[in-house]
Amino acid sequence: MVHVNHGTNSEAHMPFGGVKDSGLGAYSIGHSNLEFFTNVKAAYFQG
């Protein structure tokens, strides 16, 4: 998942973890697992 100038809220219809595009699975249960599999990065562009 990539969010630009947006919060990190996930929605149920977005595939994240689980099998195929279900969005339901062991890796998508709970806030602590989301933090474990998330790498926070910042990119700054000057235009």
Distance bins in CASP14 RR format, pairs under 12 A and 6 or more apart:
PFRMAT RR
TARGET T0000
AUTHOR 0000-0000-0000
RMODE 2
METHOD distances of the structure
MODEL  1
1 7 0 0 0 0 0 1 0 0 0 0 0
1 8 1 0 0 1 0 0 0 0 0 0 0
1 9 0 0 0 0 0 1 0 0 0 0 0
1 10 1 0 0 1 0 0 0 0 0 0 0
1 11 0 0 0 0 0 1 0 0 0 0 0
1 14 1 0 0 1 0 0 0 0 0 0 0
1 15 0 0 0 0 1 0 0 0 0 0 0
1 16 1 0 0 1 0 0 0 0 0 0 0
1 17 0 0 0 0 0 1 0 0 0 0 0
1 23 0 0 0 0 0 1 0 0 0 0 0
1 28 0 0 0 0 0 1 0 0 0 0 0
1 34 0 0 0 0 1 0 0 0 0 0 0
1 37 0 0 0 0 1 0 0 0 0 0 0
1 38 0 0 0 0 1 0 0 0 0 0 0
1 39 0 0 0 0 0 1 0 0 0 0 0
1 40 0 0 0 0 0 1 0 0 0 0 0
2 8 0 0 0 0 0 1 0 0 0 0 0
2 14 0 0 0 0 0 1 0 0 0 0 0
2 38 0 0 0 0 0 1 0 0 0 0 0
2 39 0 0 0 0 0 1 0 0 0 0 0
2 40 0 0 0 0 0 1 0 0 0 0 0
2 41 0 0 0 0 1 0 0 0 0 0 0
2 43 0 0 0 0 0 1 0 0 0 0 0
3 9 0 0 0 0 1 0 0 0 0 0 0
3 10 0 0 0 0 1 0 0 0 0 0 0
3 11 0 0 0 0 0 1 0 0 0 0 0
3 14 0 0 0 0 0 1 0 0 0 0 0
3 38 0 0 0 0 0 1 0 0 0 0 0
3 40 0 0 0 0 0 1 0 0 0 0 0
3 41 0 0 0 0 0 1 0 0 0 0 0
3 42 0 0 0 0 0 1 0 0 0 0 0
3 43 0 0 0 0 0 1 0 0 0 0 0
4 41 0 0 0 0 0 1 0 0 0 0 0
4 42 0 0 0 0 0 1 0 0 0 0 0
4 43 0 0 0 0 1 0 0 0 0 0 0
4 44 0 0 0 0 0 1 0 0 0 0 0
4 45 0 0 0 0 0 1 0 0 0 0 0
5 42 0 0 0 0 0 1 0 0 0 0 0
5 43 0 0 0 0 0 1 0 0 0 0 0
5 44 0 0 0 0 0 1 0 0 0 0 0
5 45 0 0 0 0 0 1 0 0 0 0 0
7 38 0 0 0 0 0 1 0 0 0 0 0
7 40 0 0 0 0 0 1 0 0 0 0 0
8 14 0 0 0 0 0 1 0 0 0 0 0
8 16 0 0 0 0 0 1 0 0 0 0 0
8 31 0 0 0 0 0 1 0 0 0 0 0
8 34 0 0 0 0 1 0 0 0 0 0 0
8 35 0 0 0 0 1 0 0 0 0 0 0
8 37 0 0 0 0 0 1 0 0 0 0 0
8 38 1 0 0 1 0 0 0 0 0 0 0
8 39 0 0 0 0 0 1 0 0 0 0 0
8 40 0 0 0 0 1 0 0 0 0 0 0
9 16 0 0 0 0 0 1 0 0 0 0 0
9 31 0 0 0 0 0 1 0 0 0 0 0
9 34 0 0 0 0 0 1 0 0 0 0 0
10 16 1 0 1 0 0 0 0 0 0 0 0
10 17 0 0 0 0 0 1 0 0 0 0 0
10 23 0 0 0 0 1 0 0 0 0 0 0
10 27 0 0 0 0 0 1 0 0 0 0 0
10 28 1 0 0 1 0 0 0 0 0 0 0
10 29 0 0 0 0 0 1 0 0 0 0 0
10 30 0 0 0 0 0 1 0 0 0 0 0
10 31 0 0 0 0 0 1 0 0 0 0 0
10 33 0 0 0 0 0 1 0 0 0 0 0
10 34 1 0 0 1 0 0 0 0 0 0 0
10 37 0 0 0 0 0 1 0 0 0 0 0
10 38 0 0 0 0 0 1 0 0 0 0 0
11 23 0 0 0 0 1 0 0 0 0 0 0
11 28 0 0 0 0 0 1 0 0 0 0 0
12 21 0 0 0 0 0 1 0 0 0 0 0
12 22 0 0 0 0 0 1 0 0 0 0 0
12 23 1 0 0 1 0 0 0 0 0 0 0
12 24 0 0 0 0 1 0 0 0 0 0 0
12 28 0 0 0 0 1 0 0 0 0 0 0
13 21 0 0 0 0 1 0 0 0 0 0 0
13 22 0 0 0 0 0 1 0 0 0 0 0
13 23 0 0 0 0 1 0 0 0 0 0 0
13 24 0 0 0 0 0 1 0 0 0 0 0
14 21 0 0 0 0 1 0 0 0 0 0 0
14 22 0 0 0 0 0 1 0 0 0 0 0
14 23 1 0 0 1 0 0 0 0 0 0 0
14 24 0 0 0 0 0 1 0 0 0 0 0
14 28 0 0 0 0 1 0 0 0 0 0 0
15 21 1 0 1 0 0 0 0 0 0 0 0
15 22 1 0 0 1 0 0 0 0 0 0 0
15 23 1 0 1 0 0 0 0 0 0 0 0
15 24 0 0 0 0 1 0 0 0 0 0 0
15 25 0 0 0 0 0 1 0 0 0 0 0
15 27 0 0 0 0 0 1 0 0 0 0 0
15 28 0 0 0 0 1 0 0 0 0 0 0
16 22 0 0 0 0 1 0 0 0 0 0 0
16 23 1 0 1 0 0 0 0 0 0 0 0
16 24 0 0 0 0 1 0 0 0 0 0 0
16 25 0 0 0 0 1 0 0 0 0 0 0
16 26 0 0 0 0 0 1 0 0 0 0 0
16 27 1 0 0 1 0 0 0 0 0 0 0
16 28 1 0 1 0 0 0 0 0 0 0 0
16 29 0 0 0 0 0 1 0 0 0 0 0
16 30 0 0 0 0 0 1 0 0 0 0 0
16 33 0 0 0 0 0 1 0 0 0 0 0
16 34 0 0 0 0 1 0 0 0 0 0 0
16 37 0 0 0 0 1 0 0 0 0 0 0
16 38 0 0 0 0 0 1 0 0 0 0 0
17 23 1 0 1 0 0 0 0 0 0 0 0
17 24 0 0 0 0 1 0 0 0 0 0 0
17 25 1 0 1 0 0 0 0 0 0 0 0
17 26 1 0 0 1 0 0 0 0 0 0 0
17 27 1 0 1 0 0 0 0 0 0 0 0
17 28 1 0 1 0 0 0 0 0 0 0 0
17 29 0 0 0 0 1 0 0 0 0 0 0
17 30 0 0 0 0 0 1 0 0 0 0 0
17 33 0 0 0 0 1 0 0 0 0 0 0
17 34 0 0 0 0 0 1 0 0 0 0 0
17 37 0 0 0 0 1 0 0 0 0 0 0
18 24 1 0 0 1 0 0 0 0 0 0 0
18 25 1 1 0 0 0 0 0 0 0 0 0
18 26 1 0 0 1 0 0 0 0 0 0 0
18 27 1 0 0 1 0 0 0 0 0 0 0
18 28 1 0 0 1 0 0 0 0 0 0 0
18 29 0 0 0 0 1 0 0 0 0 0 0
18 33 0 0 0 0 0 1 0 0 0 0 0
18 37 0 0 0 0 0 1 0 0 0 0 0
19 25 1 0 0 1 0 0 0 0 0 0 0
19 26 0 0 0 0 1 0 0 0 0 0 0
19 27 0 0 0 0 0 1 0 0 0 0 0
19 28 0 0 0 0 0 1 0 0 0 0 0
21 28 0 0 0 0 0 1 0 0 0 0 0
22 28 0 0 0 0 1 0 0 0 0 0 0
23 29 0 0 0 0 0 1 0 0 0 0 0
25 33 0 0 0 0 1 0 0 0 0 0 0
26 33 0 0 0 0 1 0 0 0 0 0 0
26 36 0 0 0 0 0 1 0 0 0 0 0
26 37 0 0 0 0 0 1 0 0 0 0 0
27 33 1 0 0 1 0 0 0 0 0 0 0
27 34 0 0 0 0 1 0 0 0 0 0 0
27 35 0 0 0 0 0 1 0 0 0 0 0
27 36 0 0 0 0 1 0 0 0 0 0 0
27 37 1 0 0 1 0 0 0 0 0 0 0
27 38 0 0 0 0 0 1 0 0 0 0 0
28 34 1 0 0 1 0 0 0 0 0 0 0
28 36 0 0 0 0 0 1 0 0 0 0 0
28 37 0 0 0 0 1 0 0 0 0 0 0
28 38 0 0 0 0 0 1 0 0 0 0 0
29 36 0 0 0 0 0 1 0 0 0 0 0
29 37 0 0 0 0 0 1 0 0 0 0 0
30 36 0 0 0 0 1 0 0 0 0 0 0
30 37 0 0 0 0 0 1 0 0 0 0 0
31 37 0 0 0 0 0 1 0 0 0 0 0
31 38 0 0 0 0 0 1 0 0 0 0 0
32 38 0 0 0 0 0 1 0 0 0 0 0
34 40 0 0 0 0 0 1 0 0 0 0 0
END
